[in-house]
Amino acid sequence: MDSLSEGDKAVLKTIFDPFQLLGPSDFSDLSVYQEIEETDVFEEDRLEPDVLDIIKKAIVCAEVKNFDECFRLFDQALEKAPKSPSILNDRAQALRLANRDKEALKDLHLAVELSEGKGRVGIQALCQRGALYRWMEQDDKAREDFTRAAEAGSSFAKSQLVALNPYAAMCNAMLQKMTFKANQP
């Protein structure tokens, strides 16, 4: 992961953890995060330890851009847990890093379907698919996914909805400018 820029690391962190708080103004979302964490049984908790080890190795391979080994490992994990939205979501992220966006989108569709867009993994898949749709300039589809994820408590999705709304983005920029000026001596 050392070869990734700070920006790339931040994007990966946001995609793998869409519940992360974006800043001090987002502390109001903490109760939503805690509620989801208390009621959502993470799929990773249900995967066998050997499958989790395979996934960890695959992610490390993706980080160093050893994609052949990465995808071989993800395929191996999916053989052991074929209906795992978590594995599909993680493999989609690796596919995106490998610039294989159409395949990533296919995995994300299946991850959202299997998770029903619910729980931690479902929200991660919705956020990642929304980000991919945004990259593909399909803003209406991105908005749908970000709306579903935001309703479930994702701060990242909420920020993306603001970014997709030109009026909200303009107001946010003006507010930031005013706040900056107010803090100047």
C-alpha positions in Angstrom: 0.0 0.0 0.0 3.1 2.2 0.2 3.0 2.8 -3.5 -0.4 4.4 -3.3 -0.8 8.2 -3.0 -2.5 9.6 0.0 -5.5 10.4 -2.2 -5.7 6.8 -3.4 -5.5 5.6 0.2 -8.3 8.0 1.2 -10.5 6.7 -1.6 -9.9 3.1 -0.7 -10.6 3.8 3.0 -13.9 5.6 2.1 -15.0 2.8 -0.2 -14.1 0.0 2.2 -15.7 2.0 5.1 -18.5 4.2 3.9 -19.5 4.9 7.5 -16.4 6.9 8.3 -17.0 10.4 9.5 -16.0 13.2 7.2 -15.3 15.9 9.7 -16.4 17.5 12.9 -19.7 18.5 11.5 -20.6 14.9 10.8 -20.5 13.8 14.5 -24.3 13.8 14.4 -24.1 10.7 12.3 -22.2 8.8 15.0 -25.5 7.5 16.5 -26.5 6.1 13.1 -23.2 4.3 12.8 -23.4 2.8 16.3 -27.0 1.7 15.6 -26.0 0.0 12.4 -23.0 -1.6 14.0 -25.1 -2.9 16.9 -27.8 -4.4 14.7 -25.8 -5.5 11.6 -24.1 -8.8 11.8 -21.1 -8.2 9.5 -20.8 -10.8 6.8 -17.1 -11.1 7.5 -18.0 -12.5 10.9 -19.8 -15.4 9.2 -17.0 -16.2 6.7 -14.7 -19.1 7.6 -11.2 -18.0 8.8 -9.5 -19.7 5.8 -11.7 -17.6 3.5 -10.9 -14.4 5.4 -7.1 -15.2 5.0 -7.5 -15.7 1.3 -9.4 -12.3 1.0 -6.6 -10.6 3.0 -4.0 -12.0 0.7 -6.0 -10.9 -2.4 -6.3 -7.4 -1.1 -2.5 -7.2 -0.4 -1.9 -8.4 -4.0 -4.3 -5.7 -5.3 -2.5 -3.0 -3.3 0.8 -4.0 -5.0 -0.9 -4.3 -8.3 -0.2 -8.1 -8.6 -3.6 -8.5 -10.2 -3.2 -12.0 -11.7 -2.6 -13.4 -8.2 -5.2 -11.1 -6.7 -8.0 -12.4 -8.9 -6.9 -16.0 -8.6 -7.3 -15.6 -4.8 -10.6 -13.9 -5.1 -11.8 -16.7 -7.3 -10.6 -19.2 -4.8 -12.5 -17.4 -2.0 -15.7 -17.2 -4.1 -15.5 -21.0 -4.7 -15.7 -21.4 -0.9 -18.3 -18.7 -0.4 -20.1 -18.2 -3.8 -22.9 -16.0 -2.4 -20.7 -13.6 -0.5 -21.5 -9.9 -1.3 -18.4 -9.0 0.8 -16.0 -10.9 -1.4 -17.7 -9.5 -4.5 -17.5 -6.0 -3.2 -13.8 -6.4 -2.4 -13.1 -8.0 -5.8 -14.9 -5.1 -7.5 -12.6 -2.7 -5.8 -9.6 -4.7 -7.1 -11.1 -4.7 -10.6 -11.5 -1.0 -10.4 -7.8 -0.6 -9.5 -7.0 -2.8 -12.5 -9.2 -0.5 -14.7 -11.7 -3.3 -15.4 -14.7 -1.2 -14.7 -17.3 -3.3 -16.5 -16.4 -6.4 -14.6 -16.4 -4.4 -11.3 -19.9 -3.1 -12.1 -21.0 -6.7 -12.7 -19.7 -7.7 -9.3 -21.3 -4.7 -7.6 -24.7 -5.5 -9.1 -24.5 -9.0 -7.7 -23.2 -7.7 -4.3 -26.1 -5.3 -4.0 -28.5 -8.0 -5.1 -27.2 -10.5 -2.6 -27.1 -8.0 0.3 -30.3 -6.4 -0.8 -28.3 -3.1 -0.3 -28.6 -3.6 3.4 -26.0 -3.8 6.2 -22.4 -2.7 6.1 -21.6 -4.7 2.9 -24.7 -3.6 1.1 -24.0 0.0 1.8 -20.3 -0.4 0.8 -21.5 -1.9 -2.5 -24.0 0.9 -3.1 -21.3 3.5 -2.4 -18.8 1.8 -4.6 -21.3 1.3 -7.4 -22.5 4.9 -7.1 -18.9 6.1 -7.4 -18.3 3.9 -10.4 -21.5 5.3 -12.0 -20.3 8.8 -11.3 -17.0 7.9 -13.0 -18.9 6.6 -16.0 -20.9 9.9 -16.0 -24.2 8.1 -15.2 -25.3 10.6 -12.5 -28.9 9.5 -12.3 -27.8 5.9 -11.4 -25.1 7.3 -9.1 -27.7 9.4 -7.3 -30.0 6.4 -6.8 -27.3 4.4 -5.2 -26.0 7.2 -3.0 -29.6 8.0 -1.9 -30.1 4.4 -0.7 -26.7 4.4 1.0 -27.3 7.8 2.6 -30.7 6.7 3.9 -28.8 3.9 5.6 -26.4 6.3 7.3 -23.4 6.6 5.0 -21.7 10.0 5.4 -19.8 9.4 2.2 -23.0 8.9 0.2 -24.5 12.1 1.7 -21.4 14.0 0.6 -21.7 12.6 -2.9 -25.4 13.6 -3.1 -24.4 17.1 -2.2 -21.6 17.0 -4.9 -24.2 15.8 -7.5 -26.5 18.7 -6.7 -25.0 21.8 -8.3 -27.0 24.2 -6.0 -26.1 22.4 -2.9 -22.4 22.3 -4.0 -22.5 26.0 -4.6 -24.1 26.7 -1.2 -21.5 24.4 0.4 -18.7 26.3 -1.3 -20.1 29.6 -0.1 -20.5 28.3 3.4 -16.9 27.1 3.5 -15.7 30.4 2.2 -17.7 32.3 4.8 -16.4 30.0 7.6 -12.9 30.5 6.4 -13.2 34.2 6.4 -14.9 34.2 9.8 -11.9 32.3 11.3 -9.4 34.7 9.9 -7.9 37.3 12.3 
